[in-house]
């Protein structure tokens, strides 16, 4: 299952929200939990791009040389960097484990900040959002939440004015599985009776583990999963037919379910890797 957010192409976004062709309105959170004023660019209708606003401001034209506004036909200010944009909140409809996938068409590498939570306030903002930062060439982990929002940062590259052409986000919960059959637990259980199963597939998150003991009717093994992480599934097996909670071994079948590995590429796009 996946939830595709609006594709924030510069022209389309301005027209869809009726913001005209001026500076985008300010909204969002900062690193302390409030994103701050992080739509700091403007839409250039001629270039069809979201560009960094300049740090200079306009004033009255009082030049004694007699210039009029008609004499000014170009504006090259000092760009406010990094260029930042905060998307709208995505409502998946239910709280569950998701992997966010975010692709940004921009002037250079981007840094995507992922915000998530299970509650929004009357203004539509996520209440006390969780946060993880994408960066470039990183291994990431999804999260369990209903609401998602993405902040995009673009630094200037080679002295050029940073811009964004499009942002496309998809929040996915499509699981992958690993099946292990006929596993003899005596080969992986230590002297204290605890065992660890190490997944061979690359998971971002383990959502569930099912371990089915095989028994001939005389033994009554019971398996308890103590913890489940991407680095290992920790479990115990007891013989229910023996007094005193005695550990035992048996042959089991295992099904591990979770979300695929989540990474950011060299340009900062966040994507799943199926392996």
C-alpha positions as CSV (number, residue, x, y, z in Angstrom):
1,X,0.0,0.0,0.0
2,X,1.3,3.5,-0.8
3,X,0.1,7.0,-0.5
4,X,1.2,9.4,-3.2
5,X,1.5,13.1,-2.3
6,X,1.0,16.0,-4.6
7,X,3.9,16.5,-7.0
8,X,5.1,19.9,-6.2
9,X,6.0,21.2,-9.7
10,X,6.7,24.9,-9.5
11,X,3.9,26.1,-11.8
12,X,1.3,23.6,-10.7
13,X,1.8,24.2,-7.0
14,X,1.3,27.9,-7.2
15,X,-1.8,27.6,-9.4
16,X,-3.3,24.8,-7.2
17,X,-3.0,26.8,-4.0
18,X,-3.8,30.2,-5.5
19,X,-0.7,31.8,-4.3
20,X,-0.2,33.8,-7.5
21,X,3.4,34.4,-8.6
22,X,4.8,36.1,-5.6
23,X,6.7,34.8,-2.5
24,X,5.4,31.5,-1.0
25,X,3.7,31.9,2.3
26,X,5.6,30.9,5.4
27,X,4.8,27.8,7.5
28,X,6.3,24.9,9.3
29,X,8.7,23.6,11.9
30,X,12.3,24.2,13.0
31,X,14.8,21.8,14.5
32,X,13.4,22.4,18.0
33,X,10.0,21.0,16.9
34,X,8.8,24.0,14.9
35,X,10.0,24.1,11.3
36,X,9.9,27.9,11.1
37,X,9.7,30.2,8.1
38,X,10.8,27.6,5.6
39,X,9.1,28.5,2.3
40,X,11.7,31.2,1.6
41,X,11.6,31.2,-2.2
42,X,9.4,32.5,-4.9
43,X,7.9,31.3,-8.1
44,X,9.5,32.6,-11.3
45,X,6.8,32.3,-14.0
46,X,9.3,32.8,-16.8
47,X,11.8,30.1,-15.7
48,X,9.0,27.9,-14.3
49,X,11.0,27.4,-11.2
50,X,10.9,27.9,-7.4
51,X,13.9,30.2,-6.8
52,X,15.7,31.6,-3.7
53,X,14.4,35.0,-2.7
54,X,17.0,37.8,-2.4
55,X,18.2,39.2,0.9
56,X,17.8,42.8,-0.3
57,X,14.5,44.7,0.0
58,X,12.9,47.3,-2.1
59,X,12.8,51.0,-1.2
60,X,11.4,54.2,-2.7
61,X,13.2,55.3,-5.9
62,X,14.6,58.7,-4.8
63,X,17.7,58.7,-7.0
64,X,18.6,62.2,-8.1
65,X,19.5,60.9,-11.5
66,X,15.9,60.8,-12.4
67,X,15.5,57.0,-12.9
68,X,12.0,55.6,-13.1
69,X,10.9,52.1,-12.4
70,X,10.7,51.6,-16.2
71,X,14.5,51.9,-16.3
72,X,14.9,48.7,-14.2
73,X,14.5,45.6,-16.3
74,X,16.6,43.1,-14.4
75,X,17.0,42.1,-10.8
76,X,20.0,40.1,-9.5
77,X,20.0,40.1,-5.8
78,X,21.9,38.1,-3.1
79,X,20.0,34.8,-2.8
80,X,18.8,33.8,0.6
81,X,20.3,30.3,1.2
82,X,19.7,27.5,1.7
83,X,16.6,27.5,-0.5
84,X,13.9,25.8,1.6
85,X,10.5,24.4,0.9
86,X,8.0,22.7,3.2
87,X,5.4,20.4,1.6
88,X,1.8,20.0,2.7
89,X,1.0,17.3,5.3
90,X,0.2,13.9,3.9
91,X,-2.6,12.0,5.7
92,X,-2.3,8.2,5.1
93,X,-5.5,7.6,7.0
94,X,-4.0,5.3,9.6
95,X,-0.9,4.9,11.8
96,X,1.3,2.1,10.6
97,X,4.9,1.6,9.5
98,X,5.8,3.5,6.4
99,X,8.8,4.2,4.2
100,X,8.8,7.8,2.8
101,X,10.2,8.1,-0.8
102,X,11.1,11.7,-1.8
103,X,12.5,12.7,-5.2
104,X,13.6,16.3,-5.8
105,X,14.5,17.9,-9.1
106,X,16.7,20.8,-8.1
107,X,19.9,22.7,-8.9
108,X,22.1,20.5,-6.8
109,X,22.1,17.9,-4.0
110,X,19.3,18.4,-1.4
111,X,18.8,17.6,2.2
112,X,15.3,16.2,2.9
113,X,14.0,16.4,6.5
114,X,11.2,14.0,7.2
115,X,8.5,14.9,9.8
116,X,5.9,12.5,11.1
117,X,3.3,12.0,13.8
118,X,-0.1,10.7,14.7
119,X,-1.9,14.0,15.5
120,X,-2.5,17.3,13.8
121,X,-3.8,20.6,15.3
122,X,-6.6,22.8,14.1
123,X,-4.3,24.5,11.6
124,X,-3.3,21.2,10.1
125,X,0.3,21.1,11.5
126,X,1.7,17.9,13.0
127,X,1.7,18.0,16.8
128,X,5.2,17.4,18.3
129,X,6.5,15.7,15.1
130,X,9.2,13.1,15.0
131,X,12.1,13.9,12.7
132,X,14.8,12.2,10.7
133,X,17.2,13.9,8.3
134,X,18.0,12.4,4.9
135,X,21.3,13.9,3.8
136,X,23.3,12.3,1.0
137,X,24.3,8.6,0.7
138,X,22.8,7.6,4.1
139,X,21.0,4.4,5.3
140,X,17.7,5.5,6.9
141,X,14.8,4.0,8.8
142,X,11.1,4.5,8.3
143,X,8.7,5.2,11.1
144,X,5.2,4.4,12.4
145,X,2.9,7.4,11.9
146,X,-0.2,8.6,10.2
147,X,0.9,12.1,9.1
148,X,4.0,13.0,7.1
149,X,5.6,16.2,5.8
150,X,8.9,16.9,4.1
151,X,11.2,19.9,4.3
152,X,13.7,20.3,1.4
153,X,16.9,22.3,1.6
154,X,19.0,23.2,-1.4
155,X,22.4,24.9,-1.0
156,X,23.9,27.0,-3.8
157,X,26.1,25.0,-6.3
158,X,29.1,26.7,-7.9
159,X,27.8,30.2,-6.9
160,X,24.5,29.8,-8.8
161,X,21.1,30.7,-7.4
162,X,19.5,27.5,-6.1
163,X,16.2,26.4,-7.5
164,X,13.6,23.6,-7.3
165,X,11.8,22.3,-10.4
166,X,9.7,19.6,-8.6
167,X,9.3,17.6,-5.4
168,X,7.5,14.2,-5.6
169,X,6.8,12.2,-2.4
170,X,5.3,8.8,-1.9
171,X,4.7,7.2,1.5
172,X,4.9,3.4,1.1
173,X,3.9,0.5,3.4
174,X,4.5,-2.3,0.8
175,X,6.1,-5.2,2.8
176,X,8.8,-7.6,1.9
177,X,9.3,-11.1,3.5
178,X,12.0,-13.5,4.3
179,X,11.1,-17.2,4.8
180,X,13.4,-19.6,6.6
181,X,12.4,-23.3,6.6
182,X,13.5,-26.2,8.8
183,X,15.8,-24.2,11.0
184,X,17.4,-26.3,13.7
185,X,17.5,-23.9,16.7
186,X,20.3,-25.9,18.4
187,X,22.7,-24.4,15.9
188,X,21.9,-20.8,17.0
189,X,20.9,-21.1,20.7
190,X,23.5,-20.2,23.3
191,X,24.0,-22.0,26.7
192,X,21.4,-19.9,28.4
193,X,18.7,-20.9,25.9
194,X,18.5,-17.7,23.9
195,X,18.7,-17.7,20.2
196,X,19.2,-15.1,17.5
197,X,18.0,-15.3,13.9
198,X,19.9,-12.8,11.6
199,X,17.9,-11.7,8.5
200,X,19.7,-12.0,5.2
201,X,17.5,-9.5,3.4
202,X,18.0,-5.8,3.9
203,X,15.1,-4.4,6.0
204,X,14.5,-0.8,7.0
205,X,12.1,-1.9,9.7
206,X,10.9,-5.3,11.0
207,X,7.2,-5.2,11.5
208,X,6.4,-8.8,12.5
209,X,8.0,-12.2,13.1
210,X,6.3,-15.6,13.1
211,X,8.1,-18.7,14.3
212,X,6.3,-22.0,14.0
213,X,7.8,-24.9,16.0
214,X,7.7,-28.4,14.4
215,X,6.8,-31.1,16.9
216,X,5.9,-34.8,16.8
217,X,3.1,-34.6,19.4
218,X,5.3,-35.7,22.3
219,X,7.2,-32.5,22.7
220,X,5.4,-29.2,23.2
221,X,7.9,-26.4,22.3
222,X,6.7,-22.8,22.9
223,X,8.6,-20.0,21.2
224,X,8.7,-16.4,22.5
225,X,10.1,-13.6,20.4
226,X,12.0,-11.3,22.9
227,X,12.9,-8.5,20.4
228,X,12.9,-7.9,16.7
229,X,15.4,-5.5,14.9
230,X,17.0,-5.4,11.5
231,X,20.2,-6.8,13.1
232,X,18.6,-9.8,14.7
233,X,15.5,-11.6,16.0
234,X,16.0,-12.7,19.6
235,X,13.9,-15.6,20.9
236,X,13.5,-18.3,23.5
237,X,12.1,-21.8,23.3
238,X,10.6,-23.6,26.3
239,X,9.3,-27.2,26.7
240,X,5.8,-26.7,27.9
241,X,5.6,-30.4,28.8
242,X,8.4,-30.1,31.4
243,X,8.0,-28.5,34.8
244,X,10.3,-25.6,35.6
245,X,10.3,-23.6,32.4
246,X,13.1,-25.7,30.8
247,X,14.7,-24.4,27.6
248,X,14.7,-26.7,24.7
249,X,15.5,-26.9,21.0
250,X,13.5,-27.8,18.0
251,X,13.1,-27.3,14.2
252,X,11.2,-24.2,13.3
253,X,9.9,-22.4,10.2
254,X,10.3,-18.6,10.3
255,X,8.6,-15.7,8.4
256,X,10.0,-12.2,8.9
257,X,8.0,-9.3,7.5
258,X,9.1,-5.7,7.2
259,X,9.7,-2.7,5.0
260,X,12.6,-2.6,2.4
261,X,15.9,-0.9,3.1
262,X,15.6,2.9,2.9
263,X,18.5,5.0,1.7
264,X,19.3,8.5,0.4
265,X,21.3,8.7,-2.8
266,X,24.2,11.0,-3.6
267,X,21.7,13.8,-4.6
268,X,19.7,13.4,-1.4
269,X,16.7,11.7,-2.9
270,X,15.1,9.2,-0.5
271,X,14.2,5.8,-2.0
272,X,13.8,2.1,-1.2
273,X,16.3,-0.6,-2.2
274,X,14.8,-4.0,-2.8
275,X,17.4,-6.7,-2.2
